[in-house]
Every structure is written in structure tokens, then in C-alpha cells.
Amino acid sequence: MPSQLTARPSDIPLNNLYNLLEPITVSKEHARFTNWGRTFVCTPSSIFEPENEFQCELVLELARREGKTLRVAGVGHSPSDLACTNEFMLRTTKLNRVLEVNTEKRYVVAQGGITLNDLHAQLQKNNLAMINLGSISEQSLAGVVTTATHGSGMTYGVISTNVMALSLLLADGSRITCSRNEHADLFLASICGLGTTGIILSIQLEVEPAYRLKELQQTLPFDDVVQNLDKIVHSAEHVRLWWYPSNGTIRCSYANRTDEPKKPAGSWWWHTVMGYHVVQFLLFLGRYFLFLNTWVANFASWLSSGDTVGIDDSYKIFNVDCRYPQHTTEWAIPYENAQACLRELRDYLNKEYQNPDGIRPHFPIEIRFSASDDIWLSPSSGQRTCWIGIVQYKPYGFNVPYRKLFKAYEDIVVQHHGRPHWAKAHRLRPDSLRKLYPRFDDFRQVMEKVDPSGIFRNDYVERHIMGKPLNPRVYKKHQDS
């Protein structure tokens, strides 16, 4: 007789299955999930934290027998309900190892639950680095891949374009490796698949030799930047912009690879004491006296207004301090529409500033760029992209008004054929998404083929991909305005 540790999960009696899963089952009093932005909360019926792939198979087998859906979640950085479920949740926080490093062929194989911060550390030990990176590294690698998270640089694709292969655990309990040359449809559906095609066990990621970036930052008038957008966007390998609508300026960042020695920019006093603690306190006051938000935005812009040059390891330049919990939304605009879209946003915000009762938004608006790709659900699929992201900070975790601003923003970006970032909350349903994504139905067909019973679907997927009616038991959202 095979032991329980070597038997197929389908052969293990139900009581024994529960016993095997008990060590990785989160206690009921702690079985609560909150995303990083503290905007969505859910209480799964059970949360499992497997430490190896076999335990993932056991969790999946239990979900199948109990008729439960199973949602995979990493660190919960998505500011929407993308990871939420009221049934079974599999947390990947302990599936966080690097499995292989190949310096000659320049790739790494890592488990899906590894955070980018931990991946950077392992890559650095081998004199390697990620090719491109977003503004933060707290997310899990699988989370970044399955939402086609992006960095910035018009000749650089979303991070999913650097994925060479995936190892998946499918809904029927089988394992499969897919790539552009093997099960290509499944691969293209999974590298922006919202966790619907299977559990991502491991990811083979293309990397490059470790490098430093030299970043120049300067502040320019809004009109100068938008008028010369194409020149600015192509003036460096990695360009990103932070727009302060309150005073009509844009902080421009230009970063290029360099062999020059490290020379970090910034100071503890300006960026920690003043830029973090003082600004957060002023934002807290702005909850009660909205007019202060404009003054605080101008103050924050002034803190970073001078020209600076910094040289450091690539990930340290790419990453920025997200500062505080926040409401956030981000859409991808076809690059050809970027100038018109930004001007329309500017005109809307100026009207609000002129209205004594208008909104007084926080700052800044982040603008980034990515190359076209062929990933079915990537917001950059088939088009060069300008990403426009807005936030409303939650000082000390307290809530702030944001709905009016976000609705007006979405109304504008939709008119410019925007596609929402999949990790963010948005209002689009299948009919709208089908018009934006030519391969939308191809994605659904693959998803339904590998998971016909919908075991990996949650309310987010049912709502946006399948078009099911809104569920009255939608996950609790922290009280907002």
C-alpha cells in the first residue's frame, strides 16, 4: 500500500485528506484576507498555506470533493477584489524559492509565490537582474505575471513578456508546462490569466546581467511635456512621469543603464521626515479641510522640484515609495491617444480647482509607457501604451473621498479606448472587454477548456470575464466615500 505522502490525492480518504492539510490550514480566527490598500476584505471558509507542490495538489483535491471554488492569492497587493473569495483560498507566501539559476542562458526558475524583493536578492547573488520593473517589489512573481503588470520604457514590454515558461497545476489535478513552443494557447492565456487557468507553480523568467541605472529627474511645465511627449518618451530607456495637477507641473524621470559607480540621490530629511511624515499629517488634516489638499500637493511638488541625478542598482531606481495605503486606479491608453487624453484630464481637473466645492485630489498622477505585445489580455496587446494611474491616499489608514474623481477619470479614459489594469477595480464587463481585446473569446475558450467547472473563478472573474450578475454577497469593502 502506498503511503499518504506518495499516494495520488484522489486516492486519499476524505478524513485523511483533512488530517494532511491541518498543518497548513490557517486557524479560523485568522482566516481573514485584507488587500494591501485596505480597500477589500473577505473571510474565506478556509485558508491554506502550502509549503510544497504536493500540498497544493491536496488543497485542490479537497476543493474538488467539497464543491468549493479555490482562489490563489499571494501577498494581496491588488487594490481590487481580484484575490478575494468566500470559499477556499490558497496563499502562496511559503512557495517562495528560487529553483534554478542559469547565468549562461540568462534565466531563472522560481516558485510563483516569491516576492519580487526576495527575487532581487537571489538574482543579485548571481550577478543578475530583472529586465524591467514597476514602481514596487512587494508583489508575488505570479501575481505580477497573471495581471501583466508593467514597468516603464517604450521599448520594453510588460513583465509578462519576459516569461519563458510556466508550470501549472490544472483544475483536474494534472501538471503541465507551457511556453510559446509548447501548449502556446494555454501559455498566452496564462501570462495574463487572472489566476483562472491553473495554479502557477513555477515561472521561468528571462533576466539579464546585473546593471545599474543612472536616473535624471527634472520638473517641467505640463504643456511643455505633453507637447513634446514623443521626444521625451524616447529620450531614455526608461521614462516615467509624475504629474502634479495642482500647480501644472510634471516631474520627469529619465533612466539609462550605466557603468558609473553608485551615487544614490535624495536625503533622509527631505524624503523621510518631510516627504513622508509631515506630508501624511497634512493629508490627514486635508480629510477635514479639503482646501489643504491643494496646498499639500504644491508642498510635495516643491520638495522634489530640483534637478537630481542618482545612480544605483536597477531595482532601487525602478522602485519608489508608495507611501501610504491608498485607493488607486490605472488604465492603459493607446499611446497615440495619450496627448489628447492628458489634456482632457487637465481640463477636467482645472474646472474642479476653480469650483469652490470641487474635488481636491491628492498627488501625483503617475504616467508610464510600454511596448506593444501579443499577450491576449495584456492591456498593451497590439498597441504601444501610455499608462495613467491616479491615487487617493489614506493617511494613517483613514478613508478619503475618491468615487467622484475615479468616475470622472474613467469616463475620460474610456473615451480614449483605455483598458483597465487587471489588478485594479474597474467597471467593464465582457461586452466592453470584447471590443478592446480581439482575443477575449479565445481566452475564455482556453479558460473554460482547462477549468470547465470554474473551480478557479471568484466573483471578480465571474463579473468581468463571464458577465454574471453582481453578487449581493460581494466581499466587504472598507467604508468609503
C-alpha positions as CSV (number, residue, x, y, z in Angstrom):
1,M,0.0,0.0,0.0
2,P,1.4,3.4,-0.9
3,S,1.8,5.9,2.0
4,Q,-0.4,9.0,2.1
5,L,2.6,11.1,1.1
6,T,3.2,9.1,-2.1
7,A,-0.4,8.3,-3.0
8,R,-2.3,10.2,-5.6
9,P,-4.5,12.8,-3.9
10,S,-7.6,11.3,-5.5
11,D,-6.9,8.0,-3.7
12,I,-6.7,9.6,-0.2
13,P,-9.8,9.2,2.0
14,L,-11.5,12.5,2.9
15,N,-10.8,12.3,6.6
16,N,-7.1,11.6,5.9
17,L,-7.1,14.5,3.4
18,Y,-8.2,16.9,6.2
19,N,-5.6,15.5,8.5
20,L,-2.8,16.0,5.9
21,L,-4.0,19.6,5.4
22,E,-4.4,20.5,9.0
23,P,-0.8,21.7,9.5
24,I,-1.2,24.2,6.6
25,T,-4.7,25.4,7.4
26,V,-4.9,28.9,8.9
27,S,-6.9,28.9,12.1
28,K,-10.5,30.2,11.9
29,E,-9.7,33.3,14.0
30,H,-7.0,34.3,11.5
31,A,-8.9,33.2,8.3
32,R,-9.4,36.7,7.1
33,F,-7.9,38.4,4.0
34,T,-7.3,42.1,3.5
35,N,-5.5,43.5,0.5
36,W,-2.6,45.9,0.8
37,G,-4.5,49.0,0.2
38,R,-7.0,48.0,2.9
39,T,-9.8,48.5,0.4
40,F,-11.3,45.0,0.2
41,V,-11.7,42.4,2.9
42,C,-13.0,38.8,2.7
43,T,-13.4,35.9,5.0
44,P,-12.7,32.6,3.1
45,S,-14.3,29.5,4.5
46,S,-10.7,28.1,4.7
47,I,-7.2,29.5,4.0
48,F,-4.4,27.1,3.2
49,E,-0.7,28.0,3.1
50,P,1.1,25.1,1.4
51,E,4.8,24.6,1.6
52,N,5.3,22.4,-1.4
53,E,3.6,21.4,-4.6
54,F,2.1,18.2,-3.3
55,Q,0.2,20.2,-0.7
56,C,-1.2,22.3,-3.5
57,E,-2.5,19.2,-5.1
58,L,-4.1,18.2,-1.8
59,V,-5.8,21.6,-1.4
60,L,-7.1,21.3,-5.0
61,E,-8.4,17.8,-4.4
62,L,-10.2,18.9,-1.3
63,A,-11.8,21.8,-3.1
64,R,-13.0,19.4,-5.9
65,R,-14.5,17.0,-3.4
66,E,-16.2,19.7,-1.3
67,G,-17.5,21.5,-4.4
68,K,-15.7,24.7,-3.4
69,T,-14.0,27.3,-5.6
70,L,-10.3,27.8,-4.9
71,R,-8.7,31.2,-5.2
72,V,-5.0,31.6,-5.3
73,A,-3.6,34.7,-3.6
74,G,-0.1,36.0,-2.9
75,V,0.6,39.0,-0.7
76,G,-2.7,40.7,-1.6
77,H,-1.2,43.7,-3.3
78,S,-4.0,44.0,-5.9
79,P,-6.2,47.0,-4.8
80,S,-9.3,45.3,-6.1
81,D,-11.2,42.2,-5.1
82,L,-9.2,40.2,-7.7
83,A,-7.9,37.8,-5.0
84,C,-11.0,37.7,-2.8
85,T,-13.2,34.7,-2.1
86,N,-15.6,33.5,0.5
87,E,-14.7,29.8,-0.2
88,F,-11.2,28.3,-0.3
89,M,-8.1,30.4,-0.6
90,L,-4.6,29.1,-1.3
91,R,-1.9,31.6,-0.1
92,T,1.4,31.2,-1.9
93,T,3.6,33.0,0.7
94,K,5.6,29.9,1.5
95,L,6.1,28.8,-2.1
96,N,8.8,31.3,-2.4
97,R,12.0,29.6,-3.5
98,V,14.3,30.0,-6.5
99,L,14.6,26.6,-8.1
100,E,17.2,27.2,-10.8
101,V,19.5,30.0,-11.9
102,N,21.2,29.8,-15.3
103,T,23.7,32.6,-15.7
104,E,24.8,31.5,-19.2
105,K,21.4,31.3,-20.7
106,R,20.2,34.2,-18.6
107,Y,17.1,32.8,-16.9
108,V,15.8,31.9,-13.5
109,V,13.1,29.5,-12.4
110,A,11.2,30.5,-9.3
111,Q,8.1,29.4,-7.5
112,G,5.1,31.7,-8.1
113,G,4.8,32.9,-4.5
114,I,8.3,34.5,-4.3
115,T,8.1,38.3,-3.9
116,L,10.0,40.5,-6.3
117,N,12.0,41.8,-3.3
118,D,13.2,38.3,-2.5
119,L,13.8,37.6,-6.2
120,H,16.0,40.6,-6.5
121,A,18.1,39.4,-3.6
122,Q,18.6,36.0,-5.1
123,L,19.4,37.4,-8.5
124,Q,21.9,39.8,-7.1
125,K,23.8,36.9,-5.5
126,N,24.2,35.6,-9.1
127,N,25.0,39.0,-10.7
128,L,21.6,39.0,-12.5
129,A,18.6,41.4,-12.5
130,M,15.1,41.6,-13.9
131,I,14.9,43.3,-17.3
132,N,12.2,45.8,-16.4
133,L,10.3,46.5,-13.2
134,G,7.4,48.5,-11.9
135,S,7.3,51.0,-9.0
136,I,7.2,48.4,-6.2
137,S,8.5,45.0,-5.5
138,E,6.2,43.8,-2.7
139,Q,4.1,41.7,-5.1
140,S,4.5,38.0,-5.8
141,L,6.0,37.0,-9.1
142,A,2.9,35.0,-10.1
143,G,0.7,38.0,-9.2
144,V,2.8,40.2,-11.5
145,V,2.7,37.7,-14.3
146,T,-1.0,36.9,-14.2
147,T,-2.0,40.6,-14.3
148,A,0.5,41.7,-16.9
149,T,2.0,44.2,-14.5
150,H,4.3,46.7,-16.2
151,G,7.3,48.9,-15.7
152,S,8.1,51.8,-17.9
153,G,10.0,52.2,-21.2
154,M,8.6,52.4,-24.7
155,T,10.9,49.6,-26.0
156,Y,10.1,47.3,-23.0
157,G,7.0,45.2,-22.7
158,V,5.0,44.3,-19.6
159,I,6.8,42.0,-17.3
160,S,4.9,39.0,-18.6
161,T,6.8,39.4,-21.9
162,N,9.9,38.2,-20.1
163,V,8.3,34.9,-19.1
164,M,9.7,31.9,-21.0
165,A,7.7,29.1,-19.5
166,L,5.1,28.3,-16.8
167,S,4.5,25.1,-14.7
168,L,0.8,24.9,-13.9
169,L,-1.4,22.7,-11.8
170,L,-4.7,22.4,-13.7
171,A,-8.2,22.0,-12.3
172,D,-8.2,18.3,-13.0
173,G,-5.1,17.8,-10.8
174,S,-2.6,17.4,-13.7
175,R,0.6,19.3,-14.1
176,I,1.6,20.9,-17.4
177,T,4.5,23.0,-18.7
178,C,3.6,25.6,-21.3
179,S,5.6,28.1,-23.3
180,R,5.4,29.8,-26.7
181,N,6.5,26.5,-28.2
182,E,4.5,24.1,-26.1
183,H,0.8,24.5,-25.4
184,A,1.1,28.0,-26.7
185,D,-2.5,28.9,-26.4
186,L,-2.5,28.0,-22.7
187,F,0.7,29.9,-22.2
188,L,-0.7,33.1,-23.8
189,A,-3.8,32.8,-21.8
190,S,-2.0,32.3,-18.5
191,I,0.7,35.0,-18.6
192,C,-2.2,37.4,-18.2
193,G,-4.8,35.0,-17.0
194,L,-6.0,36.5,-13.7
195,G,-5.4,33.1,-12.0
196,T,-8.1,31.4,-13.9
197,T,-6.2,28.7,-15.9
198,G,-4.5,27.0,-13.0
199,I,-2.2,27.3,-10.1
200,I,1.2,28.8,-11.2
201,L,3.7,26.5,-9.5
202,S,6.9,27.9,-11.1
203,I,7.9,30.6,-13.6
204,Q,10.9,30.6,-15.9
205,L,11.8,34.2,-16.3
206,E,14.3,35.8,-18.7
207,V,16.8,38.0,-16.9
208,E,19.9,39.9,-17.7
209,P,23.3,40.6,-16.1
210,A,23.0,42.9,-13.1
211,Y,23.1,46.6,-14.0
212,R,22.9,50.0,-12.6
213,L,20.7,52.8,-13.7
214,K,21.5,56.5,-13.9
215,E,18.4,58.5,-13.3
216,L,18.0,62.2,-14.1
217,Q,14.9,63.9,-12.6
218,Q,13.7,67.3,-13.5
219,T,10.4,69.3,-13.2
220,L,8.8,70.8,-16.3
221,P,5.5,72.6,-17.1
222,F,2.6,70.3,-18.1
223,D,2.2,71.9,-21.5
224,D,5.9,71.5,-22.4
225,V,5.9,67.8,-21.5
226,V,2.7,67.0,-23.3
227,Q,3.6,69.0,-26.4
228,N,6.9,67.2,-26.6
229,L,5.7,63.9,-25.3
230,D,7.1,61.7,-28.1
231,K,10.6,63.3,-27.8
232,I,10.6,62.9,-24.0
233,V,9.3,59.3,-24.0
234,H,12.1,58.2,-26.4
235,S,14.9,60.2,-24.8
236,A,15.9,57.4,-22.4
237,E,15.5,53.7,-21.9
238,H,13.0,54.1,-19.0
239,V,10.9,57.2,-18.8
240,R,8.2,57.9,-16.3
241,L,6.3,61.0,-15.3
242,W,4.6,62.3,-12.1
243,W,2.1,65.0,-12.8
244,Y,1.0,67.5,-10.1
245,P,-2.3,68.9,-11.5
246,S,-2.5,71.5,-8.6
247,N,0.4,73.5,-10.0
248,G,0.6,72.3,-13.6
249,T,4.0,70.6,-13.4
250,I,5.3,67.2,-14.2
251,R,8.3,65.5,-12.6
252,C,10.2,63.7,-15.3
253,S,12.4,60.7,-14.7
254,Y,14.9,59.5,-17.4
255,A,16.9,56.3,-16.6
256,N,19.6,54.6,-18.6
257,R,21.9,51.7,-18.0
258,T,25.4,52.8,-16.8
259,D,28.7,51.6,-15.6
260,E,29.2,54.6,-13.4
261,P,29.7,54.0,-9.6
262,K,26.7,54.2,-7.3
263,K,25.6,57.6,-6.2
264,P,22.1,57.5,-4.6
265,A,20.0,60.7,-4.8
266,G,17.9,62.1,-2.0
267,S,18.2,62.7,1.7
268,W,16.7,61.2,4.8
269,W,15.5,64.6,6.0
270,W,13.6,65.6,2.8
271,H,12.3,62.2,1.7
272,T,11.6,60.6,5.1
273,V,10.8,63.3,7.7
274,M,9.3,65.9,5.4
275,G,8.2,63.9,2.4
276,Y,6.6,61.1,4.4
277,H,5.7,62.0,8.0
278,V,4.9,65.7,7.5
279,V,3.0,65.1,4.3
280,Q,1.0,62.3,5.8
281,F,-0.1,64.5,8.7
282,L,-1.1,67.3,6.4
283,L,-3.1,64.8,4.3
284,F,-4.8,63.7,7.4
285,L,-5.9,67.3,8.1
286,G,-7.0,67.5,4.5
287,R,-9.7,64.9,5.3
288,Y,-11.5,67.6,7.2
289,F,-10.3,70.8,5.4
290,L,-10.3,69.8,1.7
291,F,-8.7,73.1,0.6
292,L,-5.5,71.9,2.4
293,N,-5.0,69.2,-0.2
294,T,-4.1,71.7,-2.9
295,W,-1.5,73.3,-0.6
296,V,-0.1,69.9,0.4
297,A,0.2,68.9,-3.2
298,N,2.1,72.0,-4.0
299,F,4.3,71.4,-1.0
300,A,5.1,67.9,-2.1
301,S,5.9,69.1,-5.6
302,W,8.2,71.7,-4.2
303,L,10.0,69.1,-2.1
304,S,11.1,67.3,-5.2
305,S,11.3,70.2,-7.6
306,G,15.1,70.4,-8.1
307,D,17.1,68.6,-10.7
308,T,18.6,65.4,-9.3
309,V,20.9,62.6,-10.6
310,G,21.0,59.2,-8.9
311,I,22.9,56.1,-9.8
312,D,22.1,52.8,-8.1
313,D,21.2,49.1,-8.6
314,S,18.4,48.8,-11.2
315,Y,15.7,47.7,-8.8
316,K,16.4,50.5,-6.4
317,I,16.0,53.1,-9.2
318,F,12.8,51.4,-10.6
319,N,11.1,51.2,-7.2
320,V,9.6,54.2,-5.4
321,D,8.0,54.6,-2.1
322,C,4.2,54.1,-2.4
323,R,4.0,55.9,0.9
324,Y,0.6,55.1,2.3
325,P,-2.4,52.8,1.9
326,Q,-4.5,54.2,-1.0
327,H,-7.4,53.9,-3.3
328,T,-5.9,53.6,-6.8
329,T,-7.0,53.0,-10.4
330,E,-4.9,52.8,-13.6
331,W,-5.8,52.4,-17.2
332,A,-3.8,51.8,-20.3
333,I,-4.3,54.3,-23.2
334,P,-3.2,53.7,-26.8
335,Y,-0.1,55.8,-27.0
336,E,-1.4,57.7,-30.0
337,N,-4.3,59.0,-27.8
338,A,-2.1,60.0,-24.8
339,Q,-1.7,63.7,-25.5
340,A,-5.4,64.2,-26.1
341,C,-6.3,62.2,-23.0
342,L,-3.9,64.0,-20.7
343,R,-5.2,67.4,-21.9
344,E,-8.8,66.4,-21.3
345,L,-7.9,65.2,-17.8
346,R,-6.1,68.5,-17.2
347,D,-9.2,70.5,-18.3
348,Y,-11.5,68.5,-16.0
349,L,-9.2,68.9,-13.0
350,N,-8.8,72.7,-13.7
351,K,-12.5,73.1,-13.6
352,E,-12.7,71.3,-10.3
353,Y,-10.0,73.5,-8.8
354,Q,-11.9,76.6,-10.0
355,N,-15.1,75.3,-8.3
356,P,-15.2,76.2,-4.6
357,D,-17.0,72.9,-4.0
358,G,-14.9,70.9,-6.5
359,I,-12.7,67.9,-5.7
360,R,-9.2,68.5,-4.3
361,P,-7.4,65.3,-5.4
362,H,-4.2,64.0,-3.9
363,F,-1.0,63.7,-5.9
364,P,0.7,62.9,-8.2
365,I,-0.7,61.2,-11.3
366,E,1.8,58.6,-12.5
367,I,2.3,58.2,-16.2
368,R,4.4,55.3,-17.7
369,F,4.8,53.6,-21.1
370,S,5.2,50.1,-22.5
371,A,5.8,48.4,-25.9
372,S,3.2,46.5,-27.8
373,D,2.9,42.8,-27.1
374,D,0.9,39.7,-28.3
375,I,-0.5,38.5,-24.9
376,W,-4.2,38.0,-25.3
377,L,-5.4,40.0,-22.3
378,S,-2.4,42.3,-21.8
379,P,-3.5,45.9,-21.8
380,S,-0.6,46.5,-24.2
381,S,-1.8,43.8,-26.5
382,G,-1.4,45.1,-30.1
383,Q,-0.6,48.6,-29.1
384,R,2.1,50.9,-27.6
385,T,0.7,52.0,-24.3
386,C,0.6,55.0,-22.0
387,W,-0.4,54.0,-18.5
388,I,-2.1,56.7,-16.4
389,G,-2.6,55.9,-12.7
390,I,-4.2,58.0,-10.0
391,V,-4.4,57.6,-6.2
392,Q,-6.2,59.0,-3.3
393,Y,-4.0,58.4,-0.2
394,K,-5.5,57.1,3.1
395,P,-3.4,58.9,5.8
396,Y,-2.9,56.7,8.8
397,G,-5.4,54.3,7.1
398,F,-8.3,56.7,7.4
399,N,-10.6,56.9,4.4
400,V,-10.9,59.8,2.0
401,P,-13.4,60.7,-0.8
402,Y,-12.4,59.2,-4.1
403,R,-15.5,57.9,-6.0
404,K,-16.3,61.2,-7.9
405,L,-12.7,61.6,-9.0
406,F,-12.4,58.0,-10.2
407,K,-15.6,58.0,-12.1
408,A,-14.7,61.2,-13.9
409,Y,-11.3,59.8,-14.7
410,E,-12.7,56.5,-16.0
411,D,-15.3,58.4,-18.1
412,I,-12.4,60.2,-19.8
413,V,-10.1,57.3,-20.4
414,V,-12.9,55.1,-21.7
415,Q,-13.5,57.7,-24.4
416,H,-9.8,57.3,-25.4
417,H,-10.2,53.5,-25.7
418,G,-8.5,52.8,-22.4
419,R,-8.0,49.3,-21.0
420,P,-8.0,48.9,-17.2
421,H,-5.1,47.4,-15.3
422,W,-6.4,44.0,-14.3
423,A,-5.3,44.3,-10.7
424,K,-7.3,47.4,-10.2
425,A,-11.0,47.7,-9.6
426,H,-12.9,48.7,-12.8
427,R,-16.4,48.7,-14.2
428,L,-16.0,46.9,-17.6
429,R,-17.9,43.8,-18.4
430,P,-17.5,41.2,-21.2
431,D,-19.3,43.2,-23.9
432,S,-16.9,46.1,-23.4
433,L,-13.8,44.0,-22.9
434,R,-14.6,42.0,-26.1
435,K,-14.3,45.2,-28.1
436,L,-11.0,46.1,-26.5
437,Y,-9.4,42.7,-26.8
438,P,-9.7,40.8,-30.1
439,R,-8.6,37.6,-28.4
440,F,-11.0,37.9,-25.5
441,D,-13.2,34.9,-26.6
442,D,-10.1,32.9,-27.3
443,F,-9.0,33.4,-23.7
444,R,-12.4,32.4,-22.5
445,Q,-12.4,29.2,-24.5
446,V,-9.0,28.2,-23.1
447,M,-10.1,29.0,-19.6
448,E,-13.3,27.0,-19.9
449,K,-11.4,24.1,-21.5
450,V,-8.9,23.7,-18.7
451,D,-11.3,24.6,-15.9
452,P,-14.8,23.6,-17.2
453,S,-16.3,23.7,-13.7
454,G,-14.9,27.1,-12.8
455,I,-13.0,26.0,-9.7
456,F,-10.5,28.9,-10.0
457,R,-13.2,31.6,-10.6
458,N,-14.2,34.1,-8.0
459,D,-16.7,37.0,-8.1
460,Y,-14.2,39.2,-9.9
461,V,-13.7,36.7,-12.7
462,E,-17.4,35.8,-12.9
463,R,-18.3,39.5,-13.1
464,H,-15.8,40.8,-15.6
465,I,-14.9,37.7,-17.7
466,M,-18.1,35.7,-17.6
467,G,-20.6,38.5,-17.3
468,K,-22.5,37.1,-14.3
469,P,-24.8,39.5,-12.4
470,L,-23.4,41.3,-9.5
471,N,-23.4,39.1,-6.4
472,P,-25.3,40.5,-3.4
473,R,-22.7,38.9,-1.1
474,V,-19.9,40.8,-2.7
475,Y,-16.8,40.9,-0.4
476,K,-16.9,43.6,2.2
477,K,-15.3,46.8,1.1
478,H,-14.0,49.2,3.7
479,Q,-16.3,52.1,4.2
480,D,-15.5,54.7,1.7
481,S,-17.0,57.8,0.1
